[in-house]
Amino acid sequence: MNNQLQKLKKEYMNAPIPEELDFTVQKAIKEGVWFSRRKKWGFHKIKVTAASVAAAFLIMIAGANSSMAFAAALSKIPVVGDIINVLTFREYRIDEKTYDSHIKVPEIKGLENKDLENSLNKKYLDEGKQLYEDFIADMGNLKENGGGHLGVHSGYTVVTDNDRILSISRYTVNTVASSSTTMKYDTIDKVNEVLVTLPSLFKDDSYVNIISENIKEQMVDENESDPNKVYWVKGIEQSSLIDLFEEISQDQNFYINSENKLVISFDKYEVAPGYMGIVEFVIPTEILSELLVGDAYIK
């Protein structure tokens, strides 16, 4: 048995590695190490990550060299190229007693549509740079006027990532005397590689009223079930000084969740008291079905 294993090992070690697969291994190891460093892992964990990636691909290589049919099929599979990643491109940090800033700028990698990829990445970079410059200016003004407390935290999360949809949220929390939170979303069709907007989902703008009425109903129902859930909407007693929610905007914040449902999002203080934070409403697909252009995204 040992002689047979040694023979197989020798054949495996001497077998030529397909050039395209060798490139994939090197690229995966390189990206694995880079990502590990970005995560501030220790040196030992970096080695483990690289070794794990290499081992996984070596198994594939062994299979490829033992079967010409498998090798031919494998060469047609885009192992790395078709994977769309969202990574941290840049970070801005300031930590000075009463001044605290941490801004993480995302970057999308892997889209074949480079115009879309570059435009989104430029937008993210411009947003992050502007936040940092505004923070520096505000901090300087506070210092000149006796000091104070100032903070800004900004980052991103991938809220949906499946075969069809990639939805990315970017949040910003500003802190002065109190805090405010804003969210922005981008939803990408990974198949056609286009940016999905709210109006593009519907045949006409009648969706504004349909969705708005449903959200009002959800607000009132939630308040009846839990009086601590308060919204600025007709049907819930509020001060006459507060503007009540009437309807969403045509380009209202939204994303498509992992269950292919439309989710409408409101920033802190937009439709509810601050303690409610960011509020979201999942819109029932059945009330949208006649309005949708198609069922590729929302089901």
Backbone bond lengths (Angstrom), bond angles and torsions (degrees), N, CA, C in turn:
res aa  C-N    CA-C-N  psi(-1)  N-CA   C-N-CA  omega(-1)  CA-C   N-CA-C  phi
1 M - - - 1.468 - - 1.514 110.79 -
2 N 1.384 117.46 -42.63 1.463 120.99 -179.11 1.511 111.29 -63.69
3 N 1.368 116.79 -39.64 1.464 120.00 179.28 1.518 111.02 -63.86
4 Q 1.339 115.92 -39.39 1.459 120.27 179.45 1.513 110.95 -64.89
5 L 1.349 116.84 -42.22 1.464 120.82 178.09 1.512 111.52 -63.58
6 Q 1.330 116.39 -41.53 1.456 120.09 178.81 1.524 110.95 -63.06
7 K 1.348 116.17 -39.63 1.461 120.17 178.63 1.515 111.54 -63.73
8 L 1.340 115.37 -45.14 1.467 119.62 178.74 1.515 111.04 -62.64
9 K 1.345 116.45 -40.82 1.463 120.62 179.76 1.514 110.56 -62.15
10 K 1.360 115.36 -42.83 1.472 119.58 -179.02 1.524 110.78 -63.75
11 E 1.353 116.56 -42.92 1.463 120.35 178.45 1.513 111.28 -62.72
12 Y 1.339 115.06 -39.87 1.471 119.62 -179.59 1.526 111.75 -65.56
13 M 1.355 116.14 -44.65 1.454 120.64 -177.66 1.514 112.04 -67.36
14 N 1.328 116.79 -29.11 1.468 120.21 -178.90 1.517 113.29 -90.11
15 A 1.330 116.84 -8.07 1.468 119.97 -178.10 1.522 110.25 -71.06
16 P 1.333 118.05 137.82 1.474 120.93 -179.87 1.515 111.28 -70.58
17 I 1.324 116.44 137.94 1.457 122.20 178.28 1.526 108.78 -89.67
18 P 1.328 119.27 127.32 1.467 120.35 177.13 1.515 110.25 -55.13
19 E 1.318 115.82 136.41 1.465 121.29 -174.85 1.517 112.46 -57.59
20 E 1.351 117.26 -42.52 1.456 119.75 -176.84 1.521 111.84 -68.94
21 L 1.357 116.17 -31.97 1.455 119.49 179.62 1.514 110.71 -75.91
22 D 1.340 116.82 -35.49 1.450 120.88 175.85 1.518 110.81 -60.61
23 F 1.328 117.22 -40.27 1.461 121.65 177.54 1.522 110.36 -63.67
24 T 1.326 115.93 -40.32 1.461 120.48 179.31 1.522 111.31 -62.84
25 V 1.329 116.92 -41.90 1.456 120.68 178.34 1.513 110.63 -60.73
26 Q 1.326 116.04 -49.42 1.458 120.32 -178.58 1.519 111.18 -61.36
27 K 1.312 116.82 -41.77 1.461 121.23 -178.80 1.525 110.67 -65.94
28 A 1.339 115.77 -42.64 1.468 119.70 -179.62 1.513 111.25 -65.05
29 I 1.336 116.41 -42.20 1.467 119.49 179.23 1.514 110.20 -64.49
30 K 1.331 115.88 -44.86 1.462 120.02 -179.87 1.510 111.21 -59.26
31 E 1.350 116.44 -46.57 1.462 120.42 -178.87 1.519 110.71 -69.52
32 G 1.330 118.14 -33.79 1.454 120.99 178.86 1.512 111.28 -65.14
33 V 1.333 117.31 -43.04 1.455 121.13 178.27 1.511 110.91 -66.18
34 W 1.337 116.16 -43.22 1.467 120.14 -179.32 1.517 110.79 -61.47
35 F 1.351 115.41 -44.09 1.456 118.70 -179.35 1.516 110.19 -65.35
36 S 1.321 117.12 -38.30 1.458 119.81 179.53 1.507 111.03 -62.50
37 R 1.340 117.12 -41.40 1.449 119.80 178.69 1.514 111.16 -65.28
38 R 1.330 116.09 -37.93 1.460 119.04 178.19 1.522 110.15 -62.62
39 K 1.293 116.85 -31.70 1.458 121.35 178.56 1.527 111.64 -83.45
40 K 1.346 116.62 -1.19 1.465 122.63 179.28 1.524 112.36 60.81
41 W 1.329 115.76 40.47 1.450 118.60 173.63 1.514 108.57 -74.93
42 G 1.330 115.22 162.94 1.453 119.51 175.84 1.510 111.37 -75.36
43 F 1.372 115.45 168.60 1.458 120.94 -177.26 1.515 111.04 -61.55
44 H 1.313 117.17 -39.52 1.457 120.69 -179.70 1.522 110.85 -60.66
45 K 1.330 116.77 -42.44 1.467 120.02 -178.95 1.511 111.07 -69.76
46 I 1.330 116.98 -30.73 1.467 119.60 176.16 1.517 109.51 -63.91
47 K 1.343 116.13 -43.08 1.453 119.21 179.51 1.525 110.68 -63.40
48 V 1.325 116.05 -40.74 1.453 119.59 -179.80 1.517 110.24 -63.55
49 T 1.342 116.92 -42.73 1.467 120.31 179.91 1.510 110.61 -60.21
50 A 1.322 117.21 -48.88 1.454 121.08 -179.13 1.512 110.71 -62.46
51 A 1.340 115.96 -43.60 1.460 119.96 -178.82 1.516 111.01 -64.72
52 S 1.329 116.55 -39.75 1.459 120.70 -178.93 1.521 110.94 -63.71
53 V 1.333 115.54 -44.45 1.473 119.54 178.82 1.510 110.06 -62.91
54 A 1.351 116.20 -45.05 1.459 120.45 -179.45 1.516 110.75 -61.43
55 A 1.343 116.44 -43.57 1.456 120.59 -178.65 1.517 111.22 -62.15
56 A 1.335 116.08 -42.27 1.462 120.24 -179.70 1.517 110.75 -61.17
57 F 1.324 116.52 -42.87 1.458 119.95 -179.11 1.529 112.21 -74.35
58 L 1.354 116.86 -30.28 1.457 119.23 176.93 1.515 111.05 -65.25
59 I 1.325 116.91 -34.89 1.462 120.69 175.67 1.520 109.58 -62.14
60 M 1.350 115.82 -42.29 1.457 119.90 178.83 1.521 110.55 -64.47
61 I 1.346 116.15 -39.55 1.463 120.52 -179.68 1.512 110.22 -64.51
62 A 1.345 116.33 -42.63 1.459 120.16 179.20 1.516 110.76 -58.80
63 G 1.353 115.26 -43.69 1.456 119.41 178.30 1.510 111.85 -64.15
64 A 1.330 115.53 -39.43 1.458 120.01 -178.80 1.511 111.07 -64.94
65 N 1.327 117.48 -40.32 1.451 120.87 -177.63 1.528 112.63 -76.47
66 S 1.320 116.74 -17.25 1.457 119.68 179.50 1.516 111.90 -92.58
67 S 1.316 117.27 -9.28 1.462 120.77 -179.62 1.515 109.98 -146.19
68 M 1.325 116.50 112.33 1.465 120.38 -179.65 1.514 111.13 -62.45
69 A 1.348 115.94 -35.67 1.467 119.17 179.97 1.514 110.49 -65.75
70 F 1.351 115.77 -41.74 1.464 120.29 178.35 1.521 110.75 -64.38
71 A 1.324 116.38 -40.94 1.463 120.74 179.85 1.522 110.98 -63.48
72 A 1.322 116.44 -41.31 1.467 120.16 -179.54 1.520 110.61 -65.50
73 A 1.333 115.60 -41.01 1.468 119.23 179.04 1.515 110.90 -67.62
74 L 1.341 116.55 -41.31 1.458 120.97 -177.75 1.513 111.70 -63.53
75 S 1.327 116.91 -36.53 1.463 120.27 -177.33 1.515 112.35 -64.86
76 K 1.334 116.85 -18.03 1.466 120.27 -179.56 1.521 112.58 -92.91
77 I 1.348 116.87 -6.63 1.466 120.41 -177.73 1.517 109.74 -91.91
78 P 1.344 118.43 123.57 1.472 120.93 178.04 1.526 110.70 -74.30
79 V 1.345 117.69 88.00 1.453 121.70 -172.09 1.515 112.29 -62.48
80 V 1.351 117.40 -44.53 1.448 121.14 -176.21 1.516 112.22 -114.79
81 G 1.316 117.01 -36.87 1.462 121.71 -169.25 1.508 115.47 -57.52
82 D 1.337 118.09 -32.97 1.455 120.59 -175.00 1.522 112.75 -91.94
83 I 1.332 117.91 1.93 1.456 120.64 179.11 1.523 109.20 -82.65
84 I 1.326 116.12 125.14 1.459 121.10 179.34 1.529 107.76 -99.60
85 N 1.321 116.24 120.94 1.451 121.86 -177.40 1.520 111.17 -113.39
86 V 1.324 115.47 151.70 1.457 121.81 170.55 1.526 106.72 -118.77
87 L 1.321 116.28 115.87 1.460 122.46 -175.04 1.519 110.50 -122.09
88 T 1.318 115.78 165.50 1.465 120.28 173.79 1.519 108.78 -84.46
89 F 1.322 116.27 116.50 1.459 121.69 -177.75 1.526 112.09 -86.54
90 R 1.331 115.97 -39.66 1.464 119.80 -177.30 1.520 109.45 -152.76
91 E 1.338 115.36 150.01 1.456 121.01 175.52 1.519 109.91 -130.22
92 Y 1.333 115.41 137.28 1.461 122.19 173.44 1.524 107.33 -111.93
93 R 1.332 116.39 128.70 1.466 120.12 -178.91 1.527 111.38 -133.28
94 I 1.326 115.72 136.31 1.462 122.54 169.83 1.515 107.02 -139.59
95 D 1.325 116.58 130.42 1.465 121.32 179.42 1.521 107.97 -138.95
96 E 1.326 115.64 92.22 1.466 121.60 -177.42 1.531 109.71 -131.02
97 K 1.288 117.38 89.01 1.458 122.47 176.21 1.529 111.53 50.19
98 T 1.332 117.47 -94.83 1.464 120.31 -175.62 1.529 112.54 -95.79
99 Y 1.333 116.46 9.54 1.466 120.54 179.87 1.532 108.80 -122.05
100 D 1.321 115.09 120.17 1.457 119.64 -173.10 1.518 110.06 -136.76
101 S 1.318 116.18 119.85 1.457 120.93 179.87 1.518 109.87 -136.64
102 H 1.319 115.74 131.29 1.470 121.40 174.31 1.521 107.91 -143.45
103 I 1.311 115.24 109.83 1.465 121.41 -175.32 1.525 108.58 -121.73
104 K 1.331 116.64 119.66 1.462 122.08 178.44 1.526 109.04 -107.70
105 V 1.323 116.09 124.21 1.458 121.87 -177.88 1.528 109.27 -101.48
106 P 1.332 118.46 120.45 1.464 119.95 179.61 1.524 112.28 -80.39
107 E 1.318 114.61 161.28 1.457 121.29 174.29 1.525 108.26 -142.20
108 I 1.318 116.47 134.11 1.460 121.94 177.30 1.528 108.79 -94.23
109 K 1.315 116.36 133.72 1.454 122.29 177.89 1.521 109.97 -129.00
110 G 1.320 117.10 141.93 1.458 120.65 172.19 1.507 115.75 110.50
111 L 1.336 118.37 -6.55 1.462 120.06 177.12 1.523 109.75 -74.35
112 E 1.322 116.75 136.97 1.465 120.16 172.96 1.526 110.17 -75.05
113 N 1.319 116.41 -28.53 1.462 121.46 177.06 1.530 107.81 -78.34
114 K 1.317 116.25 88.53 1.464 120.93 -175.47 1.521 112.24 -68.84
115 D 1.323 117.76 -27.39 1.468 119.14 176.21 1.518 110.29 -61.80
116 L 1.339 116.59 -45.21 1.465 120.95 178.39 1.518 110.51 -67.03
117 E 1.328 116.90 -46.15 1.460 120.79 -179.32 1.520 111.30 -59.41
118 N 1.331 116.17 -46.67 1.470 120.01 -177.54 1.521 112.04 -68.27
119 S 1.336 116.85 -37.83 1.467 119.32 -178.79 1.530 111.04 -68.02
120 L 1.333 117.33 -40.00 1.461 120.59 177.64 1.526 110.93 -66.41
121 N 1.324 116.04 -44.77 1.468 119.50 -179.39 1.526 111.65 -64.84
122 K 1.333 116.54 -36.58 1.473 119.61 176.63 1.524 110.31 -65.48
123 K 1.333 116.47 -40.98 1.464 120.76 178.20 1.529 110.28 -60.95
124 Y 1.334 117.16 -45.78 1.461 120.40 -179.57 1.527 111.13 -63.39
125 L 1.323 115.87 -42.21 1.464 120.01 -179.24 1.523 110.92 -66.14
126 D 1.330 116.66 -42.49 1.474 120.85 178.97 1.523 110.75 -63.04
127 E 1.346 116.62 -41.83 1.466 120.66 179.11 1.530 110.95 -62.06
128 G 1.331 115.62 -46.43 1.461 119.47 -178.74 1.522 112.08 -64.42
129 K 1.323 115.85 -42.23 1.472 120.23 179.67 1.518 110.69 -64.08
130 Q 1.337 117.07 -41.90 1.460 120.89 -179.84 1.528 111.14 -64.97
131 L 1.340 116.50 -41.66 1.472 120.19 177.37 1.527 110.81 -59.43
132 Y 1.326 115.41 -43.48 1.468 120.05 -178.85 1.524 110.95 -66.16
133 E 1.323 117.11 -44.87 1.464 120.58 -179.39 1.521 111.18 -64.89
134 D 1.334 116.76 -38.97 1.469 119.97 177.61 1.527 110.51 -64.78
135 F 1.335 115.96 -40.11 1.467 119.61 179.39 1.533 110.34 -63.56
136 I 1.323 117.19 -44.13 1.465 121.13 179.32 1.527 110.66 -60.02
137 A 1.337 116.01 -43.83 1.467 120.34 -179.85 1.527 111.09 -64.64
138 D 1.344 117.20 -45.45 1.465 120.86 179.96 1.525 111.25 -65.12
139 M 1.322 117.03 -38.55 1.456 120.98 178.79 1.526 110.29 -64.14
140 G 1.348 116.32 -41.46 1.454 120.12 177.94 1.516 112.51 -62.05
141 N 1.339 116.03 -41.13 1.465 120.28 179.00 1.519 111.50 -64.67
142 L 1.344 116.60 -41.38 1.458 120.08 179.14 1.528 111.01 -63.94
143 K 1.313 116.51 -43.09 1.464 120.15 -179.36 1.535 111.37 -62.57
144 E 1.335 115.54 -38.21 1.467 119.68 179.55 1.522 112.12 -69.24
145 N 1.345 115.99 -21.51 1.461 120.15 -176.68 1.531 112.91 -112.87
146 G 1.308 116.36 30.61 1.456 120.06 173.27 1.509 115.96 100.01
147 G 1.318 117.51 -3.22 1.463 120.25 176.72 1.511 113.81 91.29
148 G 1.316 115.44 178.72 1.462 121.11 -179.01 1.517 109.96 166.12
149 H 1.307 115.56 -168.74 1.460 121.31 178.97 1.530 109.31 -109.79
150 L 1.322 115.28 135.96 1.460 120.08 -178.80 1.523 108.85 -151.28
151 G 1.312 115.21 135.38 1.463 119.03 178.36 1.514 112.06 -149.69
152 V 1.319 116.06 147.75 1.456 121.34 172.01 1.525 108.24 -145.41
153 H 1.311 114.63 127.69 1.463 120.82 177.12 1.529 107.87 -125.82
154 S 1.317 115.47 127.66 1.449 119.84 -178.00 1.523 109.54 -139.21
155 G 1.305 115.87 139.66 1.458 120.31 -179.97 1.511 110.98 -162.71
156 Y 1.306 116.18 -159.61 1.456 120.02 -175.39 1.521 110.05 -150.56
157 T 1.331 114.83 158.84 1.464 121.41 172.02 1.522 108.09 -141.84
158 V 1.310 116.02 149.38 1.464 121.41 173.02 1.522 106.30 -92.51
159 V 1.325 116.53 109.96 1.467 119.47 -175.54 1.525 112.48 -87.54
160 T 1.337 116.80 -26.69 1.468 121.03 177.13 1.518 109.05 -144.01
161 D 1.314 116.18 133.63 1.458 120.84 175.79 1.522 107.65 -150.11
162 N 1.331 116.25 96.32 1.454 120.71 177.44 1.525 109.72 -129.32
163 D 1.310 117.68 -165.02 1.463 120.16 -176.32 1.524 112.77 -63.83
164 R 1.329 117.44 -24.50 1.464 120.08 -173.96 1.528 113.25 -113.32
165 I 1.329 116.46 -37.47 1.462 120.62 -168.70 1.526 112.14 -118.06
166 L 1.323 114.84 137.68 1.463 122.01 168.01 1.521 106.99 -124.94
167 S 1.329 117.15 114.38 1.465 122.27 178.42 1.523 108.77 -114.94
168 I 1.321 115.67 125.58 1.455 121.90 -178.22 1.524 108.92 -117.90
169 S 1.328 116.94 132.04 1.466 120.12 174.48 1.521 108.62 -109.49
170 R 1.341 115.45 142.35 1.466 121.12 174.84 1.519 107.31 -123.43
171 Y 1.323 116.04 125.95 1.459 121.04 -176.46 1.523 110.17 -113.46
172 T 1.334 115.11 150.55 1.457 121.76 174.21 1.518 108.09 -137.37
173 V 1.336 116.14 125.03 1.461 122.24 177.12 1.522 107.78 -115.03
174 N 1.323 115.79 114.24 1.458 121.82 177.09 1.520 109.32 -101.40
175 T 1.327 116.67 133.30 1.459 121.17 -179.42 1.522 110.03 -125.78
176 V 1.324 115.97 120.78 1.473 121.20 172.19 1.530 104.42 -124.92
177 A 1.322 118.49 -100.28 1.469 119.86 172.55 1.524 108.90 -79.83
178 S 1.344 115.30 -42.77 1.461 121.35 173.74 1.522 106.83 -126.01
179 S 1.296 116.93 -177.27 1.456 119.49 -177.81 1.521 111.20 -115.62
180 S 1.325 115.52 150.77 1.454 121.61 173.32 1.520 107.86 -129.72
181 T 1.313 115.57 146.30 1.459 120.32 -177.56 1.521 109.96 -128.03
182 T 1.321 115.67 131.61 1.457 120.61 176.59 1.525 109.09 -125.74
183 M 1.320 114.16 150.76 1.466 120.54 179.40 1.523 109.29 -127.58
184 K 1.318 115.11 147.24 1.468 121.85 171.87 1.519 106.92 -133.86
185 Y 1.328 115.41 146.80 1.461 120.01 -177.40 1.520 110.74 -129.97
186 D 1.323 114.78 147.77 1.463 121.57 168.37 1.517 107.29 -129.65
187 T 1.326 115.95 131.49 1.455 121.21 177.65 1.522 108.41 -119.34
188 I 1.329 115.76 125.28 1.468 121.62 -174.49 1.521 109.74 -116.76
189 D 1.319 115.32 133.05 1.465 121.97 170.40 1.527 106.26 -80.96
190 K 1.333 117.55 108.68 1.459 121.65 -174.63 1.530 112.61 -73.70
191 V 1.323 117.05 -20.31 1.463 120.29 -180.00 1.524 110.57 -79.16
192 N 1.331 115.87 -52.69 1.466 120.22 -179.59 1.521 112.69 -90.28
193 E 1.341 116.27 -8.78 1.461 123.45 178.71 1.530 111.71 54.32
194 V 1.335 113.97 57.86 1.458 121.59 176.04 1.522 108.27 -131.68
195 L 1.317 115.67 155.99 1.452 121.62 176.44 1.528 108.88 -83.59
196 V 1.320 116.39 126.89 1.466 121.77 -179.24 1.521 108.62 -91.84
197 T 1.321 116.98 123.12 1.462 122.16 175.69 1.518 109.10 -105.12
198 L 1.324 116.61 162.68 1.461 119.58 -179.87 1.532 111.56 -62.53
199 P 1.333 120.20 -48.17 1.468 119.48 179.01 1.525 113.26 -60.87
200 S 1.332 117.30 -31.02 1.469 119.70 -177.08 1.522 112.67 -67.69
201 L 1.323 117.65 -15.62 1.457 121.22 -179.57 1.525 112.75 -78.56
202 F 1.348 116.27 -19.24 1.464 120.04 -168.57 1.533 112.81 -120.50
203 K 1.334 114.22 157.33 1.458 121.13 -178.91 1.527 112.07 -70.56
204 D 1.336 115.93 -35.05 1.470 120.85 178.91 1.523 108.56 -152.98
205 D 1.343 116.43 -175.00 1.466 119.25 -174.94 1.525 114.29 -85.64
206 S 1.318 117.83 12.23 1.470 120.22 177.71 1.527 111.41 -66.54
207 Y 1.337 116.63 -16.11 1.463 120.07 178.87 1.527 111.63 -61.78
208 V 1.325 117.22 -27.98 1.466 120.71 -177.87 1.520 110.39 -59.11
209 N 1.305 117.26 -48.77 1.465 121.24 -178.40 1.524 111.48 -70.84
210 I 1.331 117.24 -43.37 1.469 120.81 -178.14 1.528 110.96 -60.77
211 I 1.315 116.05 -47.16 1.462 120.19 -179.26 1.530 110.93 -67.83
212 S 1.322 116.98 -41.29 1.467 121.08 -178.82 1.519 111.49 -61.03
213 E 1.333 117.35 -44.63 1.461 120.78 179.86 1.522 111.43 -63.76
214 N 1.328 115.99 -38.33 1.468 118.82 178.44 1.528 111.24 -66.36
215 I 1.321 116.53 -39.47 1.467 120.23 179.02 1.529 110.50 -64.24
216 K 1.322 117.58 -41.27 1.467 120.94 177.32 1.526 110.69 -58.83
217 E 1.333 116.00 -43.30 1.459 120.08 179.08 1.529 110.70 -63.06
218 Q 1.332 116.25 -42.63 1.461 120.01 178.96 1.533 111.53 -63.12
219 M 1.327 116.34 -39.93 1.466 120.59 179.13 1.525 111.35 -60.43
220 V 1.324 115.90 -48.19 1.471 120.69 -178.63 1.527 110.37 -65.61
221 D 1.351 116.97 -42.17 1.465 120.90 -180.00 1.524 111.34 -62.60
222 E 1.328 116.03 -41.47 1.469 119.63 179.81 1.525 110.82 -64.77
223 N 1.330 116.20 -39.77 1.460 120.17 179.99 1.525 111.57 -67.19
224 E 1.317 116.92 -35.93 1.461 120.23 178.08 1.529 110.93 -67.77
225 S 1.330 116.22 -34.55 1.465 120.41 178.89 1.516 111.88 -78.09
226 D 1.328 115.87 -32.65 1.461 120.88 -178.75 1.527 108.48 -145.01
227 P 1.344 117.81 101.99 1.477 121.64 -177.84 1.531 114.02 -58.76
228 N 1.328 117.50 -17.61 1.463 120.22 178.00 1.530 112.34 -75.29
229 K 1.319 115.44 -14.89 1.464 119.34 176.22 1.525 108.26 -90.30
230 V 1.306 114.35 102.12 1.466 120.60 -173.92 1.527 109.75 -112.82
231 Y 1.320 114.66 134.90 1.457 120.78 176.57 1.518 109.20 -129.58
232 W 1.307 115.62 152.51 1.454 120.83 177.03 1.523 108.55 -87.61
233 V 1.322 114.87 83.44 1.453 121.07 -175.85 1.529 109.11 -148.88
234 K 1.305 116.13 151.33 1.456 121.13 177.76 1.527 109.54 -60.81
235 G 1.346 115.19 133.64 1.459 119.79 -177.67 1.510 111.72 110.43
236 I 1.329 115.67 -15.75 1.459 120.79 174.45 1.520 107.31 -120.58
237 E 1.332 116.84 124.55 1.467 120.92 -175.96 1.531 111.07 -59.70
238 Q 1.327 115.02 126.25 1.458 120.78 179.65 1.523 109.48 -142.64
239 S 1.300 114.74 168.07 1.463 120.25 175.89 1.519 109.76 -66.98
240 S 1.324 116.21 144.08 1.465 120.79 179.44 1.523 111.79 -69.64
241 L 1.319 116.72 -11.64 1.468 120.78 -179.96 1.529 112.22 -81.82
242 I 1.313 117.39 -10.37 1.462 121.36 -177.92 1.522 110.20 -97.91
243 D 1.311 115.98 131.13 1.464 120.76 175.89 1.525 109.34 -72.57
244 L 1.319 115.74 127.94 1.458 120.39 -179.21 1.523 111.15 -83.85
245 F 1.318 114.40 150.05 1.469 120.12 177.48 1.524 110.02 -67.35
246 E 1.338 115.68 129.33 1.460 121.14 178.78 1.524 111.80 -112.14
247 E 1.334 116.43 -52.16 1.455 118.75 179.84 1.532 111.36 -159.01
248 I 1.311 115.58 158.90 1.457 120.65 176.66 1.522 109.15 -74.00
249 S 1.312 115.70 161.77 1.465 119.47 172.61 1.528 108.44 -84.01
250 Q 1.315 116.66 162.49 1.468 120.00 -178.87 1.528 111.76 -63.53
251 D 1.324 116.38 -27.80 1.467 119.47 178.59 1.530 110.98 -112.60
252 Q 1.326 115.94 38.59 1.462 122.38 -179.65 1.530 111.11 -55.84
253 N 1.338 116.16 147.27 1.459 120.42 174.75 1.520 110.02 -54.88
254 F 1.333 116.39 132.43 1.461 120.51 179.33 1.517 109.56 -155.99
255 Y 1.317 115.17 163.87 1.453 121.46 165.46 1.519 108.49 -151.95
256 I 1.309 115.98 169.15 1.464 121.52 176.96 1.519 106.78 -110.12
257 N 1.321 117.06 122.27 1.464 119.85 -173.96 1.527 112.05 -82.46
258 S 1.319 115.74 -179.58 1.461 121.24 -175.23 1.527 112.57 -67.52
259 E 1.329 116.63 -15.34 1.461 120.42 177.53 1.523 111.52 -98.09
260 N 1.321 116.33 15.22 1.466 123.48 178.80 1.529 112.87 60.87
261 K 1.331 115.10 37.20 1.460 121.15 176.42 1.523 109.53 -109.35
262 L 1.326 115.38 146.04 1.455 120.96 176.89 1.521 109.36 -78.15
263 V 1.330 116.16 129.91 1.457 121.51 178.62 1.527 108.33 -120.09
264 I 1.325 116.03 123.92 1.462 122.17 177.29 1.522 108.32 -99.18
265 S 1.344 115.80 133.01 1.461 120.94 -174.29 1.527 110.78 -120.49
266 F 1.339 115.44 142.32 1.459 122.42 176.42 1.528 109.47 -123.50
267 D 1.318 116.09 139.25 1.451 120.84 178.49 1.524 111.04 -70.44
268 K 1.314 115.02 162.99 1.461 121.40 174.91 1.526 109.39 -56.33
269 Y 1.319 117.41 134.49 1.466 126.41 -178.93 1.535 113.77 75.15
270 E 1.322 118.46 -2.35 1.466 119.29 -176.07 1.523 111.95 -73.35
271 V 1.334 117.76 -42.95 1.469 120.67 -179.07 1.518 112.32 -134.23
272 A 1.339 116.13 7.66 1.467 119.46 -175.05 1.526 109.79 -157.17
273 P 1.328 117.43 162.96 1.469 120.40 176.71 1.533 111.33 -58.90
274 G 1.324 115.95 158.74 1.450 121.27 -175.65 1.516 114.97 -57.52
275 Y 1.349 117.36 -34.32 1.456 119.02 -177.27 1.523 112.65 -65.85
276 M 1.343 117.19 -16.12 1.461 121.39 177.95 1.530 111.44 -77.26
277 G 1.349 116.16 -18.60 1.461 119.71 178.21 1.518 113.01 66.24
278 I 1.337 115.69 -150.92 1.465 121.54 173.43 1.524 107.64 -71.89
279 V 1.332 116.97 130.27 1.471 119.40 178.92 1.527 109.50 -118.71
280 E 1.326 114.99 142.02 1.463 121.23 -177.03 1.517 110.26 -131.23
281 F 1.330 114.90 151.35 1.459 120.59 178.88 1.529 109.02 -134.88
282 V 1.334 115.01 123.49 1.462 120.51 175.40 1.526 107.59 -83.31
283 I 1.326 115.57 124.19 1.470 120.47 -176.17 1.527 109.73 -92.39
284 P 1.336 118.17 125.61 1.475 120.75 179.87 1.527 111.36 -59.88
285 T 1.305 116.05 130.02 1.467 120.29 -177.06 1.522 111.97 -63.74
286 E 1.330 116.73 -30.56 1.467 118.87 -176.76 1.525 113.16 -62.44
287 I 1.332 118.25 -27.56 1.465 118.83 179.49 1.535 111.39 -84.84
288 L 1.342 115.50 -7.34 1.464 119.89 -178.81 1.524 113.39 -106.77
289 S 1.318 116.92 -15.42 1.467 121.14 -168.68 1.527 113.58 -54.67
290 E 1.341 117.34 -38.66 1.464 120.38 -178.65 1.538 111.92 -77.05
291 L 1.320 116.71 -15.15 1.470 120.85 -176.43 1.519 112.70 -96.27
292 L 1.337 116.03 -21.30 1.466 120.95 -173.82 1.519 112.11 -71.23
293 V 1.334 115.12 145.00 1.475 120.65 174.68 1.525 109.91 -67.60
294 G 1.312 117.18 -35.77 1.466 122.22 179.07 1.505 109.77 -164.03
295 D 1.330 116.46 -177.03 1.463 120.28 -177.80 1.522 112.51 -113.63
296 A 1.318 117.26 23.32 1.461 120.81 -179.36 1.518 112.10 -67.80
297 Y 1.332 116.85 -33.24 1.458 120.98 -174.61 1.523 113.42 -107.23
298 I 1.320 116.73 -49.54 1.461 121.63 -175.53 1.516 109.26 -106.60
299 K 1.336 115.35 126.82 1.462 119.66 -174.64 1.526 110.46 -135.73
